[in-house]
Amino acid sequence: MEEYREIVSDVLTTAGGAQAWIEMNLSGYLTKRCSGCGADEDAEALPSAMQWLSEHAPACAERQ
Ligand SMILES: [Zn+2]
């Protein structure tokens, strides 16, 4: 069974037309996600995760 995660950011549309967002699991761990390039990376803190999101969405041209 997949771990429960909650989306804690806006879901942004990327340059490639995919979607990027930040998730948090029940333990409070943050994950940076992008459906375009397949990003699924741990994030240390919300401010840096939000910065990644705002920079990644306009820069990611991949679409799966
Ligand atoms: Zn991406």
N, CA, C, O and the ligand as a Tripos MOL2 file, in Angstrom:
@<TRIPOS>MOLECULE
protein
  257   255    65     0     0
PROTEIN
NO_CHARGES

@<TRIPOS>ATOM
      1 N           0.8450   -1.1910    0.0000 N.3       1 MET1
      2 CA          0.0000    0.0000    0.0000 C.3       1 MET1
      3 C           0.8840    1.2450    0.0000 C.2       1 MET1
      4 O           1.8780    1.3240    0.7210 O.2       1 MET1
      5 N           0.5020    2.1920   -0.8110 N.am      2 GLU2
      6 CA          1.3150    3.3930   -0.9250 C.3       2 GLU2
      7 C           1.1440    4.2770    0.3020 C.2       2 GLU2
      8 O           0.0660    4.3770    0.8870 O.2       2 GLU2
      9 N           2.2290    4.9000    0.6580 N.am      3 GLU3
     10 CA          2.2190    5.7820    1.8180 C.3       3 GLU3
     11 C           1.3000    6.9720    1.5780 C.2       3 GLU3
     12 O           1.2540    7.5210    0.4770 O.2       3 GLU3
     13 N           0.5770    7.3600    2.6080 N.am      4 TYR4
     14 CA         -0.3000    8.5160    2.4830 C.3       4 TYR4
     15 C           0.5320    9.7890    2.4200 C.2       4 TYR4
     16 O           1.4420    9.9980    3.2230 O.2       4 TYR4
     17 N           0.2030   10.6290    1.4550 N.am      5 ARG5
     18 CA          0.8510   11.9360    1.3600 C.3       5 ARG5
     19 C          -0.2020   12.9840    1.0500 C.2       5 ARG5
     20 O          -1.1860   12.7250    0.3560 O.2       5 ARG5
     21 N           0.0270   14.1540    1.5760 N.am      6 GLU6
     22 CA         -0.8880   15.2650    1.3580 C.3       6 GLU6
     23 C          -0.1620   16.3540    0.5760 C.2       6 GLU6
     24 O           0.9940   16.6660    0.8610 O.2       6 GLU6
     25 N          -0.8390   16.9240   -0.4030 N.am      7 ILE7
     26 CA         -0.2500   18.0350   -1.1510 C.3       7 ILE7
     27 C          -0.3320   19.2980   -0.3030 C.2       7 ILE7
     28 O          -1.4130   19.6840    0.1420 O.2       7 ILE7
     29 N           0.8080   19.9410   -0.0820 N.am      8 VAL8
     30 CA          0.8470   21.1000    0.8110 C.3       8 VAL8
     31 C           1.2000   22.3880    0.0670 C.2       8 VAL8
     32 O           1.4080   23.4270    0.6940 O.2       8 VAL8
     33 N           1.2700   22.3270   -1.2500 N.am      9 SER9
     34 CA          1.5650   23.5280   -2.0280 C.3       9 SER9
     35 C           0.4780   23.6970   -3.0750 C.2       9 SER9
     36 O          -0.4130   22.8580   -3.2080 O.2       9 SER9
     37 N           0.5660   24.7930   -3.8160 N.am     10 ASP10
     38 CA         -0.2110   24.8810   -5.0450 C.3      10 ASP10
     39 C           0.3200   23.8350   -6.0180 C.2      10 ASP10
     40 O           1.4950   23.4730   -5.9640 O.2      10 ASP10
     41 N          -0.5410   23.3510   -6.9050 N.am     11 VAL11
     42 CA         -0.1100   22.4720   -7.9920 C.3      11 VAL11
     43 C           0.1340   23.3660   -9.2030 C.2      11 VAL11
     44 O          -0.8000   23.9180   -9.7850 O.2      11 VAL11
     45 N           1.4010   23.4960   -9.5690 N.am     12 LEU12
     46 CA          1.7670   24.3980  -10.6580 C.3      12 LEU12
     47 C           1.8750   23.6380  -11.9660 C.2      12 LEU12
     48 O           2.3240   22.4930  -12.0000 O.2      12 LEU12
     49 N           1.4570   24.2890  -13.0410 N.am     13 THR13
     50 CA          1.6520   23.7320  -14.3720 C.3      13 THR13
     51 C           3.0520   24.1010  -14.8460 C.2      13 THR13
     52 O           3.4430   25.2670  -14.7980 O.2      13 THR13
     53 N           3.7960   23.1120  -15.3000 N.am     14 THR14
     54 CA          5.1680   23.3610  -15.7270 C.3      14 THR14
     55 C           5.1980   23.8800  -17.1560 C.2      14 THR14
     56 O           4.1810   23.9100  -17.8490 O.2      14 THR14
     57 N           6.3790   24.2830  -17.5740 N.am     15 ALA15
     58 CA          6.5660   24.7780  -18.9400 C.3      15 ALA15
     59 C           6.1810   23.7190  -19.9640 C.2      15 ALA15
     60 O           5.7260   24.0440  -21.0610 O.2      15 ALA15
     61 N           6.3650   22.4590  -19.6050 N.am     16 GLY16
     62 CA          6.0510   21.3720  -20.5130 C.3      16 GLY16
     63 C           4.6100   20.9000  -20.4370 C.2      16 GLY16
     64 O           4.2180   19.9660  -21.1370 O.2      16 GLY16
     65 N           3.8190   21.5490  -19.5830 N.am     17 GLY17
     66 CA          2.4150   21.1780  -19.4840 C.3      17 GLY17
     67 C           2.1430   20.0830  -18.4680 C.2      17 GLY17
     68 O           1.0160   19.5980  -18.3730 O.2      17 GLY17
     69 N           3.1590   19.6830  -17.7040 N.am     18 ALA18
     70 CA          2.9750   18.7140  -16.6260 C.3      18 ALA18
     71 C           2.6280   19.4830  -15.3480 C.2      18 ALA18
     72 O           2.3370   20.6780  -15.3890 O.2      18 ALA18
     73 N           2.6650   18.7820  -14.2220 N.am     19 GLN19
     74 CA          2.3290   19.4320  -12.9640 C.3      19 GLN19
     75 C           3.4110   19.1710  -11.9330 C.2      19 GLN19
     76 O           4.0140   18.0990  -11.8940 O.2      19 GLN19
     77 N           3.6430   20.1750  -11.1000 N.am     20 ALA20
     78 CA          4.6310   20.0660  -10.0230 C.3      20 ALA20
     79 C           3.9970   20.5390   -8.7250 C.2      20 ALA20
     80 O           3.1820   21.4620   -8.7140 O.2      20 ALA20
     81 N           4.3890   19.8830   -7.6190 N.am     21 TRP21
     82 CA          3.7990   20.2140   -6.3220 C.3      21 TRP21
     83 C           4.7080   19.6920   -5.2080 C.2      21 TRP21
     84 O           5.6900   18.9940   -5.4560 O.2      21 TRP21
     85 N           4.3490   20.0540   -3.9750 N.am     22 ILE22
     86 CA          5.0670   19.5870   -2.7860 C.3      22 ILE22
     87 C           4.1050   18.7360   -1.9470 C.2      22 ILE22
     88 O           2.9620   19.1230   -1.7070 O.2      22 ILE22
     89 N           4.5910   17.5790   -1.5120 N.am     23 GLU23
     90 CA          3.7860   16.6990   -0.6700 C.3      23 GLU23
     91 C           4.4030   16.5860    0.7190 C.2      23 GLU23
     92 O           5.6010   16.8020    0.9050 O.2      23 GLU23
     93 N           3.5620   16.2440    1.6860 N.am     24 MET24
     94 CA          4.0550   15.9500    3.0340 C.3      24 MET24
     95 C           3.3880   14.6630    3.5000 C.2      24 MET24
     96 O           2.1830   14.4800    3.3330 O.2      24 MET24
     97 N           4.1890   13.7660    4.0900 N.am     25 ASN25
     98 CA          3.5830   12.5340    4.6070 C.3      25 ASN25
     99 C           3.1880   12.7080    6.0690 C.2      25 ASN25
    100 O           3.3550   13.7920    6.6290 O.2      25 ASN25
    101 N           2.6770   11.6740    6.6780 N.am     26 LEU26
    102 CA          2.1520   11.7740    8.0310 C.3      26 LEU26
    103 C           3.2330   12.0860    9.0490 C.2      26 LEU26
    104 O           2.9340   12.5910   10.1310 O.2      26 LEU26
    105 N           4.4830   11.7950    8.7220 N.am     27 SER27
    106 CA          5.5990   12.0820    9.6170 C.3      27 SER27
    107 C           6.1350   13.4900    9.4390 C.2      27 SER27
    108 O           7.0320   13.9140   10.1680 O.2      27 SER27
    109 N           5.5850   14.2210    8.4630 N.am     28 GLY28
    110 CA          6.0260   15.5830    8.2360 C.3      28 GLY28
    111 C           7.1620   15.7110    7.2520 C.2      28 GLY28
    112 O           7.6970   16.8030    7.0580 O.2      28 GLY28
    113 N           7.5450   14.5940    6.6180 N.am     29 TYR29
    114 CA          8.5960   14.6620    5.6150 C.3      29 TYR29
    115 C           8.0410   15.2340    4.3180 C.2      29 TYR29
    116 O           6.9640   14.8580    3.8560 O.2      29 TYR29
    117 N           8.8040   16.1450    3.7520 N.am     30 LEU30
    118 CA          8.3910   16.8230    2.5220 C.3      30 LEU30
    119 C           9.0240   16.1540    1.3110 C.2      30 LEU30
    120 O          10.1560   15.6740    1.3710 O.2      30 LEU30
    121 N           8.2800   16.1300    0.2160 N.am     31 THR31
    122 CA          8.7690   15.5620   -1.0320 C.3      31 THR31
    123 C           8.4420   16.5210   -2.1650 C.2      31 THR31
    124 O           7.3340   17.0470   -2.2630 O.2      31 THR31
    125 N           9.4500   16.7350   -3.0260 N.am     32 LYS32
    126 CA          9.2650   17.5660   -4.2180 C.3      32 LYS32
    127 C           8.8370   16.6550   -5.3600 C.2      32 LYS32
    128 O           9.5130   15.6710   -5.6580 O.2      32 LYS32
    129 N           7.7240   16.9780   -5.9940 N.am     33 ARG33
    130 CA          7.1860   16.0980   -7.0330 C.3      33 ARG33
    131 C           6.9810   16.8650   -8.3280 C.2      33 ARG33
    132 O           6.6220   18.0420   -8.3280 O.2      33 ARG33
    133 N           7.2210   16.1610   -9.4390 N.am     34 CYS34
    134 CA          6.9340   16.7200  -10.7550 C.3      34 CYS34
    135 C           6.5370   15.5720  -11.6680 C.2      34 CYS34
    136 O           7.2740   14.5960  -11.8070 O.2      34 CYS34
    137 N           5.3750   15.6920  -12.2870 N.am     35 SER35
    138 CA          4.9090   14.6240  -13.1650 C.3      35 SER35
    139 C           5.5770   14.6950  -14.5350 C.2      35 SER35
    140 O           5.4760   13.7540  -15.3220 O.2      35 SER35
    141 N           6.2540   15.7990  -14.8230 N.am     36 GLY36
    142 CA          6.9220   15.9320  -16.1130 C.3      36 GLY36
    143 C           8.2170   15.1570  -16.1610 C.2      36 GLY36
    144 O           8.3750   14.2520  -16.9800 O.2      36 GLY36
    145 N           9.1590   15.5090  -15.2790 N.am     37 CYS37
    146 CA         10.4580   14.8530  -15.2790 C.3      37 CYS37
    147 C          10.5050   13.6930  -14.2970 C.2      37 CYS37
    148 O          11.5130   12.9920  -14.2100 O.2      37 CYS37
    149 N           9.4070   13.4850  -13.5480 N.am     38 GLY38
    150 CA          9.3620   12.3680  -12.6210 C.3      38 GLY38
    151 C          10.0560   12.6380  -11.3030 C.2      38 GLY38
    152 O          10.3730   11.7020  -10.5690 O.2      38 GLY38
    153 N          10.2990   13.9010  -10.9890 N.am     39 ALA39
    154 CA         10.9780   14.2300   -9.7310 C.3      39 ALA39
    155 C          10.2000   13.6760   -8.5440 C.2      39 ALA39
    156 O           8.9760   13.7840   -8.4790 O.2      39 ALA39
    157 N          10.9270   13.0870   -7.6140 N.am     40 ASP40
    158 CA         10.3500   12.5450   -6.3850 C.3      40 ASP40
    159 C          11.4700   12.5850   -5.3470 C.2      40 ASP40
    160 O          12.0510   11.5610   -4.9890 O.2      40 ASP40
    161 N          11.7550   13.8000   -4.8760 N.am     41 GLU41
    162 CA         12.9530   14.0230   -4.0620 C.3      41 GLU41
    163 C          12.5700   14.5420   -2.6870 C.2      41 GLU41
    164 O          11.6260   15.3170   -2.5370 O.2      41 GLU41
    165 N          13.3210   14.1010   -1.6880 N.am     42 ASP42
    166 CA         13.1280   14.6280   -0.3460 C.3      42 ASP42
    167 C          13.4310   16.1240   -0.3160 C.2      42 ASP42
    168 O          14.3240   16.6060   -1.0130 O.2      42 ASP42
    169 N          12.6810   16.8370    0.4910 N.am     43 ALA43
    170 CA         12.9390   18.2490    0.7200 C.3      43 ALA43
    171 C          13.1810   18.4580    2.2010 C.2      43 ALA43
    172 O          12.5540   17.8090    3.0380 O.2      43 ALA43
    173 N          14.0980   19.3730    2.5270 N.am     44 GLU44
    174 CA         14.4720   19.5340    3.9290 C.3      44 GLU44
    175 C          13.4900   20.4060    4.6940 C.2      44 GLU44
    176 O          13.1800   20.1380    5.8550 O.2      44 GLU44
    177 N          13.0040   21.4480    4.0390 N.am     45 ALA45
    178 CA         12.1310   22.3960    4.7260 C.3      45 ALA45
    179 C          11.1880   23.0210    3.7180 C.2      45 ALA45
    180 O          11.4720   23.0710    2.5210 O.2      45 ALA45
    181 N          10.0720   23.4910    4.2190 N.am     46 LEU46
    182 CA          9.0530   24.0130    3.3190 C.3      46 LEU46
    183 C           9.5150   25.2310    2.5110 C.2      46 LEU46
    184 O           9.2390   25.2930    1.3130 O.2      46 LEU46
    185 N          10.2060   26.1970    3.1180 N.am     47 PRO47
    186 CA         10.6160   27.3450    2.3020 C.3      47 PRO47
    187 C          11.4860   26.9490    1.1110 C.2      47 PRO47
    188 O          11.2990   27.4630    0.0080 O.2      47 PRO47
    189 N          12.4380   26.0360    1.3270 N.am     48 SER48
    190 CA         13.2970   25.6340    0.2100 C.3      48 SER48
    191 C          12.5210   24.7920   -0.7890 C.2      48 SER48
    192 O          12.7890   24.8480   -1.9890 O.2      48 SER48
    193 N          11.5650   24.0130   -0.3060 N.am     49 ALA49
    194 CA         10.7380   23.2240   -1.2200 C.3      49 ALA49
    195 C           9.8860   24.1380   -2.0880 C.2      49 ALA49
    196 O           9.7380   23.9120   -3.2890 O.2      49 ALA49
    197 N           9.3290   25.1710   -1.4700 N.am     50 MET50
    198 CA          8.5130   26.1190   -2.2270 C.3      50 MET50
    199 C           9.3620   26.8730   -3.2500 C.2      50 MET50
    200 O           8.9050   27.1860   -4.3490 O.2      50 MET50
    201 N          10.6120   27.1590   -2.8630 N.am     51 GLN51
    202 CA         11.5040   27.8340   -3.8110 C.3      51 GLN51
    203 C          11.8110   26.9110   -4.9860 C.2      51 GLN51
    204 O          11.8200   27.3450   -6.1380 O.2      51 GLN51
    205 N          12.0630   25.6280   -4.6890 N.am     52 TRP52
    206 CA         12.2900   24.6590   -5.7670 C.3      52 TRP52
    207 C          11.0890   24.6340   -6.7090 C.2      52 TRP52
    208 O          11.2440   24.6250   -7.9300 O.2      52 TRP52
    209 N           9.8960   24.6210   -6.1270 N.am     53 LEU53
    210 CA          8.6870   24.5390   -6.9370 C.3      53 LEU53
    211 C           8.5590   25.7440   -7.8700 C.2      53 LEU53
    212 O           8.2670   25.5990   -9.0570 O.2      53 LEU53
    213 N           8.7830   26.9290   -7.3130 N.am     54 SER54
    214 CA          8.6050   28.1360   -8.1150 C.3      54 SER54
    215 C           9.6490   28.2340   -9.2110 C.2      54 SER54
    216 O           9.4030   28.8310  -10.2590 O.2      54 SER54
    217 N          10.8260   27.6430   -8.9670 N.am     55 GLU55
    218 CA         11.8780   27.6750   -9.9800 C.3      55 GLU55
    219 C          11.7380   26.5220  -10.9670 C.2      55 GLU55
    220 O          12.0710   26.6610  -12.1440 O.2      55 GLU55
    221 N          11.2450   25.3840  -10.4860 N.am     56 HIS56
    222 CA         11.1900   24.2070  -11.3380 C.3      56 HIS56
    223 C          10.0690   24.2840  -12.3740 C.2      56 HIS56
    224 O          10.2630   23.9270  -13.5360 O.2      56 HIS56
    225 N           8.9000   24.7500  -11.9450 N.am     57 ALA57
    226 CA          7.7350   24.7370  -12.8460 C.3      57 ALA57
    227 C           8.0000   25.4660  -14.1660 C.2      57 ALA57
    228 O           7.7180   24.9100  -15.2270 O.2      57 ALA57
    229 N           8.5310   26.6890  -14.1340 N.am     58 PRO58
    230 CA          8.7750   27.3710  -15.4120 C.3      58 PRO58
    231 C           9.9790   26.8350  -16.1800 C.2      58 PRO58
    232 O          10.1640   27.1600  -17.3530 O.2      58 PRO58
    233 N          10.8040   26.0080  -15.5160 N.am     59 ALA59
    234 CA         12.0420   25.5240  -16.1450 C.3      59 ALA59
    235 C          11.9040   24.1110  -16.6930 C.2      59 ALA59
    236 O          12.7180   23.6950  -17.5180 O.2      59 ALA59
    237 N          10.9000   23.3660  -16.2580 N.am     60 CYS60
    238 CA         10.7970   21.9540  -16.6250 C.3      60 CYS60
    239 C           9.9470   21.8040  -17.8830 C.2      60 CYS60
    240 O           8.7420   22.0540  -17.8610 O.2      60 CYS60
    241 N          10.5750   21.4010  -18.9610 N.am     61 ALA61
    242 CA          9.8680   21.2830  -20.2400 C.3      61 ALA61
    243 C           9.5120   19.8480  -20.5730 C.2      61 ALA61
    244 O           8.9720   19.5680  -21.6440 O.2      61 ALA61
    245 N           9.8190   18.9220  -19.6430 N.am     62 GLU62
    246 CA          9.5490   17.5140  -19.9280 C.3      62 GLU62
    247 C           8.0920   17.1700  -19.6660 C.2      62 GLU62
    248 O           7.4370   17.7560  -18.8040 O.2      62 GLU62
    249 N           7.6110   16.2190  -20.4220 N.am     63 ARG63
    250 CA          6.2480   15.7700  -20.2310 C.3      63 ARG63
    251 C           6.1910   14.2700  -20.4260 C.2      63 ARG63
    252 O           6.5860   13.7560  -21.4720 O.2      63 ARG63
    253 N           5.6960   13.5640  -19.4110 N.am     64 GLN64
    254 CA          5.6310   12.1070  -19.5110 C.3      64 GLN64
    255 C           4.2690   11.6700  -20.0080 C.2      64 GLN64
    256 O           4.0200   10.4740  -20.1580 O.2      64 GLN64
    257 ZN         10.0250   18.5270  -13.7190 Zn       65 ZN65
@<TRIPOS>BOND
     1     1     2 1
     2     2     3 1
     3     3     4 2
     4     3     5 am
     5     5     6 1
     6     6     7 1
     7     7     8 2
     8     7     9 am
     9     9    10 1
    10    10    11 1
    11    11    12 2
    12    11    13 am
    13    13    14 1
    14    14    15 1
    15    15    16 2
    16    15    17 am
    17    17    18 1
    18    18    19 1
    19    19    20 2
    20    19    21 am
    21    21    22 1
    22    22    23 1
    23    23    24 2
    24    23    25 am
    25    25    26 1
    26    26    27 1
    27    27    28 2
    28    27    29 am
    29    29    30 1
    30    30    31 1
    31    31    32 2
    32    31    33 am
    33    33    34 1
    34    34    35 1
    35    35    36 2
    36    35    37 am
    37    37    38 1
    38    38    39 1
    39    39    40 2
    40    39    41 am
    41    41    42 1
    42    42    43 1
    43    43    44 2
    44    43    45 am
    45    45    46 1
    46    46    47 1
    47    47    48 2
    48    47    49 am
    49    49    50 1
    50    50    51 1
    51    51    52 2
    52    51    53 am
    53    53    54 1
    54    54    55 1
    55    55    56 2
    56    55    57 am
    57    57    58 1
    58    58    59 1
    59    59    60 2
    60    59    61 am
    61    61    62 1
    62    62    63 1
    63    63    64 2
    64    63    65 am
    65    65    66 1
    66    66    67 1
    67    67    68 2
    68    67    69 am
    69    69    70 1
    70    70    71 1
    71    71    72 2
    72    71    73 am
    73    73    74 1
    74    74    75 1
    75    75    76 2
    76    75    77 am
    77    77    78 1
    78    78    79 1
    79    79    80 2
    80    79    81 am
    81    81    82 1
    82    82    83 1
    83    83    84 2
    84    83    85 am
    85    85    86 1
    86    86    87 1
    87    87    88 2
    88    87    89 am
    89    89    90 1
    90    90    91 1
    91    91    92 2
    92    91    93 am
    93    93    94 1
    94    94    95 1
    95    95    96 2
    96    95    97 am
    97    97    98 1
    98    98    99 1
    99    99   100 2
   100    99   101 am
   101   101   102 1
   102   102   103 1
   103   103   104 2
   104   103   105 am
   105   105   106 1
   106   106   107 1
   107   107   108 2
   108   107   109 am
   109   109   110 1
   110   110   111 1
   111   111   112 2
   112   111   113 am
   113   113   114 1
   114   114   115 1
   115   115   116 2
   116   115   117 am
   117   117   118 1
   118   118   119 1
   119   119   120 2
   120   119   121 am
   121   121   122 1
   122   122   123 1
   123   123   124 2
   124   123   125 am
   125   125   126 1
   126   126   127 1
   127   127   128 2
   128   127   129 am
   129   129   130 1
   130   130   131 1
   131   131   132 2
   132   131   133 am
   133   133   134 1
   134   134   135 1
   135   135   136 2
   136   135   137 am
   137   137   138 1
   138   138   139 1
   139   139   140 2
   140   139   141 am
   141   141   142 1
   142   142   143 1
   143   143   144 2
   144   143   145 am
   145   145   146 1
   146   146   147 1
   147   147   148 2
   148   147   149 am
   149   149   150 1
   150   150   151 1
   151   151   152 2
   152   151   153 am
   153   153   154 1
   154   154   155 1
   155   155   156 2
   156   155   157 am
   157   157   158 1
   158   158   159 1
   159   159   160 2
   160   159   161 am
   161   161   162 1
   162   162   163 1
   163   163   164 2
   164   163   165 am
   165   165   166 1
   166   166   167 1
   167   167   168 2
   168   167   169 am
   169   169   170 1
   170   170   171 1
   171   171   172 2
   172   171   173 am
   173   173   174 1
   174   174   175 1
   175   175   176 2
   176   175   177 am
   177   177   178 1
   178   178   179 1
   179   179   180 2
   180   179   181 am
   181   181   182 1
   182   182   183 1
   183   183   184 2
   184   183   185 am
   185   185   186 1
   186   186   187 1
   187   187   188 2
   188   187   189 am
   189   189   190 1
   190   190   191 1
   191   191   192 2
   192   191   193 am
   193   193   194 1
   194   194   195 1
   195   195   196 2
   196   195   197 am
   197   197   198 1
   198   198   199 1
   199   199   200 2
   200   199   201 am
   201   201   202 1
   202   202   203 1
   203   203   204 2
   204   203   205 am
   205   205   206 1
   206   206   207 1
   207   207   208 2
   208   207   209 am
   209   209   210 1
   210   210   211 1
   211   211   212 2
   212   211   213 am
   213   213   214 1
   214   214   215 1
   215   215   216 2
   216   215   217 am
   217   217   218 1
   218   218   219 1
   219   219   220 2
   220   219   221 am
   221   221   222 1
   222   222   223 1
   223   223   224 2
   224   223   225 am
   225   225   226 1
   226   226   227 1
   227   227   228 2
   228   227   229 am
   229   229   230 1
   230   230   231 1
   231   231   232 2
   232   231   233 am
   233   233   234 1
   234   234   235 1
   235   235   236 2
   236   235   237 am
   237   237   238 1
   238   238   239 1
   239   239   240 2
   240   239   241 am
   241   241   242 1
   242   242   243 1
   243   243   244 2
   244   243   245 am
   245   245   246 1
   246   246   247 1
   247   247   248 2
   248   247   249 am
   249   249   250 1
   250   250   251 1
   251   251   252 2
   252   251   253 am
   253   253   254 1
   254   254   255 1
   255   255   256 2
@<TRIPOS>SUBSTRUCTURE
     1 MET1         2 RESIDUE 1 A MET
     2 GLU2         6 RESIDUE 1 A GLU
     3 GLU3        10 RESIDUE 1 A GLU
     4 TYR4        14 RESIDUE 1 A TYR
     5 ARG5        18 RESIDUE 1 A ARG
     6 GLU6        22 RESIDUE 1 A GLU
     7 ILE7        26 RESIDUE 1 A ILE
     8 VAL8        30 RESIDUE 1 A VAL
     9 SER9        34 RESIDUE 1 A SER
    10 ASP10       38 RESIDUE 1 A ASP
    11 VAL11       42 RESIDUE 1 A VAL
    12 LEU12       46 RESIDUE 1 A LEU
    13 THR13       50 RESIDUE 1 A THR
    14 THR14       54 RESIDUE 1 A THR
    15 ALA15       58 RESIDUE 1 A ALA
    16 GLY16       62 RESIDUE 1 A GLY
    17 GLY17       66 RESIDUE 1 A GLY
    18 ALA18       70 RESIDUE 1 A ALA
    19 GLN19       74 RESIDUE 1 A GLN
    20 ALA20       78 RESIDUE 1 A ALA
    21 TRP21       82 RESIDUE 1 A TRP
    22 ILE22       86 RESIDUE 1 A ILE
    23 GLU23       90 RESIDUE 1 A GLU
    24 MET24       94 RESIDUE 1 A MET
    25 ASN25       98 RESIDUE 1 A ASN
    26 LEU26      102 RESIDUE 1 A LEU
    27 SER27      106 RESIDUE 1 A SER
    28 GLY28      110 RESIDUE 1 A GLY
    29 TYR29      114 RESIDUE 1 A TYR
    30 LEU30      118 RESIDUE 1 A LEU
    31 THR31      122 RESIDUE 1 A THR
    32 LYS32      126 RESIDUE 1 A LYS
    33 ARG33      130 RESIDUE 1 A ARG
    34 CYS34      134 RESIDUE 1 A CYS
    35 SER35      138 RESIDUE 1 A SER
    36 GLY36      142 RESIDUE 1 A GLY
    37 CYS37      146 RESIDUE 1 A CYS
    38 GLY38      150 RESIDUE 1 A GLY
    39 ALA39      154 RESIDUE 1 A ALA
    40 ASP40      158 RESIDUE 1 A ASP
    41 GLU41      162 RESIDUE 1 A GLU
    42 ASP42      166 RESIDUE 1 A ASP
    43 ALA43      170 RESIDUE 1 A ALA
    44 GLU44      174 RESIDUE 1 A GLU
    45 ALA45      178 RESIDUE 1 A ALA
    46 LEU46      182 RESIDUE 1 A LEU
    47 PRO47      186 RESIDUE 1 A PRO
    48 SER48      190 RESIDUE 1 A SER
    49 ALA49      194 RESIDUE 1 A ALA
    50 MET50      198 RESIDUE 1 A MET
    51 GLN51      202 RESIDUE 1 A GLN
    52 TRP52      206 RESIDUE 1 A TRP
    53 LEU53      210 RESIDUE 1 A LEU
    54 SER54      214 RESIDUE 1 A SER
    55 GLU55      218 RESIDUE 1 A GLU
    56 HIS56      222 RESIDUE 1 A HIS
    57 ALA57      226 RESIDUE 1 A ALA
    58 PRO58      230 RESIDUE 1 A PRO
    59 ALA59      234 RESIDUE 1 A ALA
    60 CYS60      238 RESIDUE 1 A CYS
    61 ALA61      242 RESIDUE 1 A ALA
    62 GLU62      246 RESIDUE 1 A GLU
    63 ARG63      250 RESIDUE 1 A ARG
    64 GLN64      254 RESIDUE 1 A GLN
    65 ZN65       257 GROUP 0 **** ****
